[in-house]
Amino acid sequence: MTSIVLTTIYEPAFLRGYLDALRDGRLSDETSITIIPDRKTVPSVQHAALAAQQEGFRVTCPTLEEQEGFLRRLGVPMDFIPYNSDNRRNVGFLMALDQGCDVLISIDDDNYCPAGTRFVEEHLVVGRTTTDPVVRSSDGWFNICNLLKSEQQGGQSHGDPAAAQPVEAGDIFPRGFPYFAQRMHRKVELAHDTAPLPIAMNAGLWLDEPDVDAIYRLCRRPKVRTFKGPSVIMGPDVWSPINTQNTALTRAAALTYYYIRMGFPLQGLEIDRYGDILSGYLTQKCVKHLGHGIRIGTPILDHRRSPHNLFKDLYHELAGMVLLEELVPWLREEKLSGSTYPEAYACLAEGLANATGKFKGFIWDQGGREFLADTARCMKIWGKAVASIG
């Protein structure tokens, strides 16, 4: 069973494309869609889920009361997954695992499935080996935007088409790519002579709005036009940020895919918009520890970004940008133990808790260490929750 999970508060315009893809691929009986509503979710989401059920699709939209009852059954504290937060998708992840999913796919509500896209089929690469080339990098980093062809809006404001200048998407970096690594010169090769790795995580990419941070949106306003390809597998020592848009995991890897809680005060800022990036890095660490692979590329979705105040986004993202500059190097070097994903994740949570005192200076002295300690605490709660599912 494959489970697609998302949370939304907006009109469910995204849903039809995924239903069509399931019908075209004859996968509607083998795939469920779980839409997690929040307190601000519009009523039409529940109506759309019911309409899809009447068409024969496995679409659920659990009420707030049903969500609370489910979490109580798992013994999860009610404040563990806050309302009015994209953190609510954790409820859907746990529900999918509880329902016995073999593959978990996370999407955002502004990810649209273009006609003809083999969405689930492409993601079912997880749990298998592939012949896709393997990325080798001189400094252990790979810019996944190198797989995209973009158009940079330059010159005039207001997106004047006459000012559009084609550029390589490699001139931009995905949200969560550390700035120290952006400044590095690296040699990247695609190898075909390596032993195949079983894929535990598959990150599909996006057209239209690339997932870049607010700095790039304010300065460059990039638009992605095409996927250049090819899909690639990151080498065992190669890293890149991975978000929760269009990302699939094996059931085993999904046991570590806790979406990190945001909203913590740091140096007068409030960290947000990096919960998915942090969860992607933490799961990535476990995947690498267990000798499994991470694939980047297809399926390709349209990212029709919902309205955002970019200066507000920057305010929330800035703390995350600073935090990653030191946290990710620590993460890459941290040694894990354990032969299963839950064991590796428990070891990582304990390691993070023990490392909090090592971080000092800007951000860290005013909330950063407490944020890491709270994150480690939440990771341990998550571990108990997935253990109760079995």
NUVOLUM-351471 format. One record per residue (C-alpha): residue in three letters; x, y, z. Coordinates in pm, whole numbers, padded with zeros to 5 digits, always signed. Example, Ala and Ser with C-alpha at 12.3 -4.5 7.8 and 13.67 -1.06 7.14 Angstrom:
2
ALA+01230-00450+00780;SER+01367-00106+00714;
***
This chain:
390
MET+00000+00000+00000;THR+00118+00349-00090;SER+00003+00647+00119;ILE+00010+01009-00001;VAL-00002+01257+00287;LEU-00042+01633+00306;THR-00197+01907+00515;THR-00385+02211+00388;ILE-00601+02504+00488;TYR-00677+02615+00130;GLU-00919+02513-00143;PRO-00832+02161-00263;ALA-00754+02254-00625;PHE-00453+02021-00619;LEU-00656+01702-00569;ARG-00793+01634-00918;GLY-00452+01592-01080;TYR-00351+01320-00834;LEU-00683+01139-00871;ASP-00642+01140-01249;ALA-00288+01005-01215;LEU-00410+00723-00991;ARG-00688+00636-01232;ASP-00458+00648-01535;GLY-00206+00425-01361;ARG-00476+00191-01230;LEU-00341+00241-00881;SER-00648+00377-00704;ASP-00703+00050-00514;GLU-00342+00039-00396;THR-00298+00404-00299;SER-00455+00616-00028;ILE-00454+00993+00009;THR-00472+01136+00361;ILE-00549+01507+00384;ILE-00489+01645+00733;PRO-00707+01950+00804;ASP-00617+02214+01059;ARG-00834+02460+01250;LYS-00824+02704+00956;THR-00898+02450+00683;VAL-01185+02549+00456;PRO-01490+02316+00452;SER-01449+02241+00081;VAL-01153+02014+00162;GLN-01376+01772+00350;HIS-01634+01791+00072;ALA-01370+01714-00193;ALA-01250+01412+00005;LEU-01606+01276+00028;ALA-01661+01333-00344;ALA-01340+01142-00422;GLN-01457+00855-00202;GLN-01780+00840-00401;GLU-01568+00804-00716;GLY-01402+00500-00562;PHE-01078+00659-00441;ARG-00924+00593-00100;VAL-00922+00955+00021;THR-00965+01045+00387;CYS-00981+01375+00568;PRO-00992+01300+00943;THR-01167+01556+01159;LEU-00980+01730+01440;GLU-01160+01506+01688;GLU-01053+01195+01498;GLN-00694+01319+01488;GLU-00693+01381+01863;GLY-00840+01038+01933;PHE-00574+00875+01717;LEU-00291+01056+01895;ARG-00434+00964+02235;ARG-00435+00599+02128;LEU-00064+00627+02049;GLY+00003+00793+02384;VAL+00126+01112+02217;PRO+00095+01435+02420;MET-00166+01666+02272;ASP+00081+01953+02248;PHE+00336+01744+02057;ILE+00183+01831+01718;PRO+00057+02191+01743;TYR-00244+02326+01558;ASN-00220+02603+01299;SER+00111+02463+01180;ASP+00242+02261+00887;ASN+00367+02031+01163;ARG+00019+01875+01144;ARG+00139+01656+00858;ASN+00300+01442+01129;VAL-00050+01319+01214;GLY-00085+01198+00855;PHE+00254+01031+00860;LEU+00162+00840+01175;MET-00179+00747+01035;ALA-00021+00615+00716;LEU+00222+00402+00915;ASP-00060+00279+01139;GLN-00256+00175+00830;GLY+00035-00037+00716;CYS+00173+00164+00426;ASP+00474+00023+00245;VAL+00561+00356+00083;LEU+00494+00704+00223;ILE+00473+01000-00016;SER+00467+01354+00122;ILE+00340+01644-00090;ASP+00247+02007-00028;ASP-00091+02152-00118;ASP+00064+02378-00382;ASN+00224+02083-00564;TYR+00014+02002-00870;CYS+00035+01679-01069;PRO+00055+01755-01445;ALA-00151+01544-01684;GLY+00029+01231-01792;THR+00265+01223-01494;ARG+00335+00873-01364;PHE+00340+01012-01012;VAL+00311+00704-00792;GLU+00490+00476-01039;GLU+00798+00698-01039;HIS+00803+00712-00660;LEU+00778+00334-00633;VAL+01150+00325-00707;VAL+01190+00329-00327;GLY+01263-00014-00194;ARG+01433-00112-00521;THR+01765-00067-00696;THR+01804+00138-01014;THR+02055+00197-01290;ASP+02046+00576-01245;PRO+02392+00737-01231;VAL+02551+00803-00894;VAL+02670+01152-00800;ARG+03028+01194-00686;SER+03126+01532-00546;SER+03467+01666-00446;ASP+03330+01836-00134;GLY+03038+01606-00054;TRP+02764+01844-00173;PHE+02537+01835-00477;ASN+02315+02119-00597;ILE+01996+01946-00708;CYS+01895+02258-00901;ASN+02163+02157-01151;LEU+01905+01909-01279;LEU+01670+02194-01373;LYS+01661+02455-01648;SER+01535+02785-01519;GLU+01458+03135-01625;GLN+01571+03421-01407;GLN+01352+03729-01396;GLY+01603+04012-01419;GLY+01628+04375-01517;GLN+01283+04514-01450;SER+01046+04462-01165;HIS+00698+04310-01177;GLY+00815+04011-01379;ASP+00824+04182-01719;PRO+00857+03891-01970;ALA+01092+04102-02180;ALA+01335+04101-01889;ALA+01345+03720-01859;GLN+01697+03588-01906;PRO+01752+03212-01945;VAL+02006+03089-01691;GLU+02118+02757-01560;ALA+01924+02661-01249;GLY+02262+02572-01099;ASP+02302+02945-01044;ILE+02048+02902-00764;PHE+02049+02663-00472;PRO+01759+02484-00302;ARG+01627+02607+00031;GLY+01837+02461+00308;PHE+02161+02434+00107;PRO+02417+02575+00353;TYR+02569+02903+00246;PHE+02921+02786+00329;ALA+02870+02506+00074;GLN+02722+02744-00184;ARG+03052+02934-00183;MET+03261+02622-00249;HIS+03398+02523-00587;ARG+03329+02156-00646;LYS+03383+01891-00906;VAL+03078+01673-00968;GLU+03077+01353-01171;LEU+02804+01106-01260;ALA+02929+00751-01224;HIS+02779+00435-01375;ASP+03032+00189-01234;THR+02911+00165-00875;ALA+02723-00115-00703;PRO+02348-00036-00694;LEU+02205+00088-00366;PRO+01852+00004-00250;ILE+01663+00333-00265;ALA+01510+00441+00066;MET+01418+00799-00028;ASN+01312+00955-00360;ALA+01292+01334-00393;GLY+01096+01447-00697;LEU+01162+01797-00831;TRP+00938+02080-00944;LEU+00858+02311-01235;ASP+00755+02677-01218;GLU+00853+02781-00862;PRO+01175+02612-00744;ASP+01204+02549-00373;VAL+01456+02824-00298;ASP+01482+03047+00007;ALA+01343+03397+00039;ILE+01679+03555-00044;TYR+01678+03397-00388;ARG+01311+03481-00443;LEU+01366+03846-00353;CYS+01683+03885-00560;ARG+01636+03655-00859;ARG+01275+03540-00887;PRO+01372+03217-01069;LYS+01123+03011-01266;VAL+01188+02650-01364;ARG+01087+02560-01718;THR+01217+02207-01770;PHE+01375+01913-01595;LYS+01708+01852-01767;GLY+01778+01529-01588;PRO+01890+01272-01550;SER+01754+01140-01225;VAL+02051+01060-01005;ILE+02143+00876-00687;MET+02349+01068-00436;GLY+02670+00891-00343;PRO+02712+00765+00015;ASP+02907+01076+00115;VAL+02709+01330-00092;TRP+02449+01556+00068;SER+02170+01792-00035;PRO+01867+01936+00144;ILE+01546+01740+00088;ASN+01205+01885+00163;THR+00857+01737+00209;GLN+00735+01837-00135;ASN+00708+01538-00365;THR+00919+01305-00149;ALA+00874+00931-00104;LEU+01021+00694+00154;THR+01015+00326+00230;ARG+00816+00236+00537;ALA+01138+00173+00728;ALA+01286+00515+00643;ALA+00952+00685+00713;LEU+00983+00576+01076;THR+01244+00854+01106;TYR+01056+01118+00905;TYR+00937+01337+01190;TYR+00867+01690+01066;ILE+01059+01912+01309;ARG+00848+02153+01511;MET+00900+02520+01434;GLY+00810+02846+01613;PHE+01100+02848+01859;PRO+01248+03193+01947;LEU+01611+03234+01839;GLN+01812+03556+01883;GLY+01498+03768+01860;LEU+01380+03575+01554;GLU+01129+03292+01532;ILE+01245+02994+01333;ASP+00998+02864+01077;ARG+00987+02717+00725;TYR+01276+02481+00801;GLY+01092+02192+00966;ASP+01098+01989+00647;ILE+01462+02074+00574;LEU+01573+01960+00918;SER+01366+01642+00901;GLY+01514+01571+00558;TYR+01869+01604+00687;LEU+01801+01384+00990;THR+01638+01109+00786;GLN+01915+01142+00527;LYS+02168+01073+00802;CYS+01988+00752+00896;VAL+01959+00644+00532;LYS+02333+00687+00480;HIS+02416+00510+00805;LEU+02221+00204+00693;GLY+02384+00198+00349;HIS+02077+00286+00147;GLY+02036+00531-00141;ILE+01864+00863-00205;ARG+01739+00934-00556;ILE+01674+01284-00692;GLY+01472+01367-01004;THR+01137+01231-01117;PRO+00843+01253-01079;ILE+00819+01621-01165;LEU+00536+01833-01022;ASP+00420+02190-01083;HIS+00490+02407-00781;ARG+00219+02674-00799;ARG+00324+02856-00489;SER+00051+03000-00269;PRO+00079+03374-00188;HIS+00366+03464+00046;ASN+00509+03779+00197;LEU+00874+03725+00106;PHE+01006+03956+00376;LYS+00809+03762+00636;ASP+00946+03440+00489;LEU+01298+03580+00519;TYR+01239+03675+00883;HIS+01139+03318+00962;GLU+01404+03153+00746;LEU+01703+03354+00866;ALA+01741+03167+01194;GLY+01730+02836+01007;MET+01994+02952+00761;VAL+02232+03045+01044;LEU+02157+02727+01237;LEU+02243+02500+00943;GLU+02587+02655+00898;GLU+02711+02470+01206;LEU+02452+02199+01259;VAL+02497+02024+00925;PRO+02876+01985+00955;TRP+02818+01831+01300;LEU+02551+01601+01155;ARG+02777+01479+00875;GLU+03050+01384+01120;GLU+02830+01233+01394;LYS+02869+00856+01428;LEU+02554+00648+01460;SER+02493+00297+01583;GLY+02204+00062+01522;SER+02103-00181+01250;THR+01748-00051+01202;TYR+01601+00289+01128;PRO+01441+00330+01474;GLU+01771+00237+01640;ALA+01969+00480+01426;TYR+01716+00756+01486;ALA+01721+00698+01862;CYS+02100+00720+01853;LEU+02079+01042+01651;ALA+01831+01196+01897;GLU+02061+01111+02188;GLY+02362+01245+02003;LEU+02183+01571+01930;ALA+02081+01609+02293;ASN+02440+01553+02406;ALA+02582+01795+02150;THR+02371+02098+02236;GLY+02630+02246+02471;LYS+02897+02240+02199;PHE+02729+02512+01993;LYS+02812+02864+02103;GLY+02785+03214+01962;PHE+02529+03393+01745;ILE+02188+03218+01748;TRP+02313+02946+01982;ASP+02348+03160+02295;GLN+01995+03298+02267;GLY+01771+03000+02207;GLY+01966+02783+01965;ARG+02085+02527+02217;GLU+01739+02510+02372;PHE+01590+02456+02025;LEU+01820+02161+01964;ALA+01739+02015+02306;ASP+01367+02049+02236;THR+01412+01893+01893;ALA+01592+01594+02045;ARG+01312+01559+02301;CYS+01050+01560+02026;MET+01248+01306+01823;LYS+01235+01072+02122;ILE+00857+01119+02154;TRP+00825+01043+01783;GLY+01032+00729+01831;LYS+00794+00606+02102;ALA+00495+00684+01881;VAL+00622+00479+01586;ALA+00725+00200+01825;SER+00367+00182+01951;ILE+00252+00132+01592;GLY+00495-00152+01537;
***
